[in-house]
Amino acid sequence: MSIKTRLNYSPNFYSRKREKKEIKFLIFHYTGMKSEKSAIKKLSEIQSRVSAHYFIKQNGEIVLMVPDLYVAWHAGDSRWKKYKLLNKNSIGIEISNPGHKFGYKNFTKKQIDSLIKLSLLLIKKFNIKKNYILGHSDIAPERKKDPGEKFPWKFLSKKKIGIWHNLNKKKLSNFREKKIYINENKIFLKNLKKLGYQSKKKIIKEKKKFEKLLIYAFQRRFRPELINGIIDRECLLISQNLIKS
């Protein structure tokens, strides 16, 4: 299986080739810039010091910017489970979208179709586990919101890309904004850690602030209907279901 791509190489990558087995993660981003043209320009300029392996345009065209076996600079300060600084272990895919700052909008059907084809190819090629297919906000919740709440994680999971819970949506919504007990807050945060979300803060005040950002990231990913940074019973049930599946 092969995919047609257009070449637009970025100079922003490490010259050392990595081993195929080093690639463990697939990370999705949105560009978060006013225009597609300016996003491609930024990812291609040496001064910016950012890049991605692939760029998916609004019309679905896939642009190859950094070959798979080289480390692109897309994840930055990031962590998931035992892994830190995920650039060295991941492939980054940028999807053209202005993002929250410039009028966040739905991803196009053509973009998602191309993303599915590309992701399935990479998953097979590098044997990527479904719980290692992540958004930028999952691995850097204190800095990033992308790919955001409009990203179709549930739909992608049906195509075997990423994870999703198997709870009934209608029944689940009955628990939205229902309070939980204090000890259940701790259970929820432990569930997040089991999934892979990691806190790096030691000071209590900073830790509480970071925990809230973790909740936002979880909600953007798994409960996009309401993103308020508050743990309710719906969030707790989703987290429990995810760690069991």
N, C-alpha and C positions, 0 to 999 in steps of 0.2 A: 504494500500500500504506500503510495506517495502522494504528496500534496503540492500543488503548484504554488510557488512563492515568488515574490519579487525581491531582488537583492537591494539593500540599502545599508551597507555595513557601517557599524559604529566603531570608532576607535577606542571606546571605553570598555575595555575588558583586560583581564590578566593574560599575559602571553603564554603562561604555562598551561599545557593541555592537561585536563583532568581525566581520571579513569572513569569509565562508564559506570562502574559500581558506586562511585562517589555521588552520583545524582540520585537524590531521594525524594525531592519535593517538586511540586508544580505550583507556582505562585501566580495568582491573577491580580492585575492592577487595572485601574482606569488611569487615563493620562492626566486628567484634572487641569487641562489647559483650554484657553478660549477657542483655539482652532486646531484641526488635525495637522495642518501644515506646520504650525509652530511647535507642536508636540514632536513630530518627526525630526524637525530641525534641532530641537534641544537634545534628543536622544542620539543625534548624529554628530554633535559638536564636542570636540575634545575638552573645551573649557567647562562644560556642564558636569562632567565626571559622573554622568548617569547613563544607563542604557538598559536594554532588555534583549532577550533572545529573539522574541517575535513581537510584531506590532500588527494588530488587526484593525483595519480601516473601517469606516462606517458602511462602506459598500461591500464589506466582507473580504476584501483583498488582504492576503497575509504577506507581511513584509519580514524577511529574515534580516536581522540586524547583527546578531552575534551567533556563530555556529554553536551547536549544543555542547560540545566538549570543552568550550572555553567559559570562564567565569565572567558573567555580565554583572554590572553594578546596578542592581534593581531593588534589593531587599534592605540594604543598610543595616542599622542596628536592629537586630531581630532575633527571635528565639521561639522554639517550639520543642516541647519535651526536653531531651538532653542536648539538643542542637542550639548553637549560638552563631550569629552572623551567617545567615543562611545562604548568602550569595554562593559560597563554595559548594553547596549541596543542592542547588536548585536550578530550575529553568524558569525564567520570568516571561510572562506574556502580558503585554500592554494592550488594552482595548481602548480605542478612541472614544472618549466621553468627556465633556467639560467638567464633570464632577460637581461636588457640592458648592464649590466656590464660584463657579461660572454658569450655573443653571443645569444642575444634574438632570439627566433625562434617561429614558428607557434605552437599553441597548437594542440595536436593530436586529431583526430576524437573521439577516445575512451575517452579521457579526457572530451571533450565537451558533449558527450553522457551521461557520468556519471554525469557531472555537471548539466545537464538539469534534469535528474531524481531526483538528490538530491535536487536541488533548488525548483522544483515543490512540492516536499514533504514538505520542510521547509516552503514554502510560504503558503501552505494550513494549516499546523500544527499551525503556529503562526500568520496567517492572515497578512502577510507582504505586504505592499503597493508597487506597482511597481516602484514608484519614491523614494523608500527607499531601492532599490537594487542598490548597488554602488561599485565602485572600490576604492582601497586604495588611489589613487591619487585624487579622488573626495573629500575625507574627510581630506586629509593631503597633499595638493598640493605643499607646500613648502618643503616637505621631500621625497615624493614618486612619482614614475612613473607607478607603477603597478596597474592593470594587463597589461597596455600598449596598444599601438595602434594596436597590432595584436590580441587582444582579440575580439571575434566576437559578439559585443554588438547588432548589427543590426539583426543577425541571432537569437540571444537569445530573442530579443524583439518579434519576430514572434512566439516564444513559450510561450509568456506572462511572460517573465523574463526581468525586467527592461524596460526602456523607449527608444524610438527612434522617430525621426521626420517622417512625412509622405510626404515629399517633393520629387519631381521627381529628381532623381540623375543626369540625363543628363542635365536638365535645370538648376539645382542648380549649377553645375560645371562651368557654364558660368559666375557666379558671384565671382568665386575664384580669390583672389588677386585684386579685384576691391575695390578701396578706398571708405571709408565712411566719412560722415561729422563729425566734432568734437562733436556735440551734440549727434550723433548716437553712439559714443564710450560710452557715459554715459548711453544711453539706453541699450546697450549690457551688460554692467556691472550690471545694475539694473535687467536685465533679469536673469543673473547668480545668483543674490541674491534671486530672486523669485523661481528659481529652487531649491536652497538650499545651493549653494556655499557661504562660509562665509569668509570675511576678518577680521583679528583680529589686523591689524596694524593701529596705530593712526598717527604716524609720516609720513609726506607726502612722504619723500624719500623712506622709507620702504614700504609704501602703494603702491607706483608705482611699486616697484620691486615685491611685492606680487601679484598685479593685473596681471602682466605678467605671473606669475606662474599659476594663475587661468585660464588664456587664454590657456596656454599649456595643462592644465588638461582638459579643455573643448574640445580642439581640439583632444587630444588623445582619448577621449570618443566619440565625435560626428562628428569629421571631420578628421579621421586618415590619409587621403591622403596627408595632408600638415600640419605639426606641426611647426609653426614658431613664435608663440607668438604674432602675429599681427592680429588685428581684421579687417577682410575684410567683404564685403557685404554678402558673403556666410555664414560666422559665424553668422552675425546679423540675417539673414533670418532663420537659423536653431534655434537660441535662441528664436526668436519670435514664431516660430511654436511649439516649445516644451512647452512654458508656456501657449499656448492656448489649447493644447491637454490634 
